[in-house]
Structure formats: C-alpha cells, structure tokens
Amino acid sequence: MKQTLLFLFFFVFALSVTYSQTSFSDRLSIKPLSNKEKVELQIFPNPATDYIGVTKNDIVEQVMVFNLIGRQMKSFEATDGEKYYVGDLPRGMYLVQLLGADNQIITTQRVNKR
C-alpha cells in the first residue's frame, strides 16, 4: 500500500513538473522574424561618451534608455540623423530600446557608457 501511494505521488509530481516545464518553454519560445520584418538597426558609438545615434531608420519613433535594473533613465522622440545626449548618465551599461508605431519594441541593445 505504501509503495503504491509513493509511486502515485512520484508519478503525479513528475507529470506536474513536465507540464510546467513545457508550458514555461512555450511562453518563452522565440519566433523568427520573416524577411519583411527583419530590421538592421544599430546604436552607435558603442561605447558611448556623450551622444548616441541610431543607424538610418524610418520606423523608429522613440528611443528609451534603461539601466540594468530596468529603471527608465531617458526617453527621446526619434528623428532620422539625430544624436541623443547621454552625457549626464553615470558610467555603466545601459539598455537602449527602440520603439516603433504603437510603442512596439523593435529592438533592445546594450550600450556601454564611459
């Protein structure tokens, strides 16, 4: 009787772990972009000192700078050919997020600020 209950417990436990791992990995799956959606944008210079820029773009509407904790440090309205001042930020690593229409995230890139 004990062995049957123990087996049943381990079976239910193993089934729940397998289910939770499967559903977790499904939520984090990365879907490849189609050729039409692929965008080649880069933030330059990296490492940055006073200003950052974005390669020629038509779809970027907003540039947001976050620290590694996730706190928004700066936000800019994107303009083609514009440079964005980050000289007042402390040295460190930042995440720069480029947003398109309807605040959709186009890309997020790391930038080292010196």
C-alpha positions, 0 to 999 in steps of 0.5 A, spaced: 500 500 500 505 504 501 509 503 495 503 504 491 501 511 494 509 513 493 509 511 486 502 515 485 505 521 488 512 520 484 508 519 478 503 525 479 509 530 481 513 528 475 507 529 470 506 536 474 513 538 473 513 536 465 507 540 464 510 546 467 516 545 464 513 545 457 508 550 458 514 555 461 518 553 454 512 555 450 511 562 453 518 563 452 519 560 445 522 565 440 519 566 433 523 568 427 522 574 424 520 573 416 524 577 411 519 583 411 520 584 418 527 583 419 530 590 421 538 592 421 538 597 426 544 599 430 546 604 436 552 607 435 558 609 438 558 603 442 561 605 447 558 611 448 561 618 451 556 623 450 551 622 444 548 616 441 545 615 434 541 610 431 543 607 424 538 610 418 531 608 420 524 610 418 520 606 423 523 608 429 519 613 433 522 613 440 528 611 443 528 609 451 534 608 455 534 603 461 539 601 466 540 594 468 535 594 473 530 596 468 529 603 471 527 608 465 533 613 465 531 617 458 526 617 453 527 621 446 522 622 440 526 619 434 528 623 428 532 620 422 540 623 423 539 625 430 544 624 436 541 623 443 545 626 449 547 621 454 552 625 457 549 626 464 548 618 465 553 615 470 558 610 467 555 603 466 551 599 461 545 601 459 539 598 455 537 602 449 530 600 446 527 602 440 520 603 439 516 603 433 508 605 431 504 603 437 510 603 442 512 596 439 519 594 441 523 593 435 529 592 438 533 592 445 541 593 445 546 594 450 550 600 450 556 601 454 557 608 457 564 611 459 
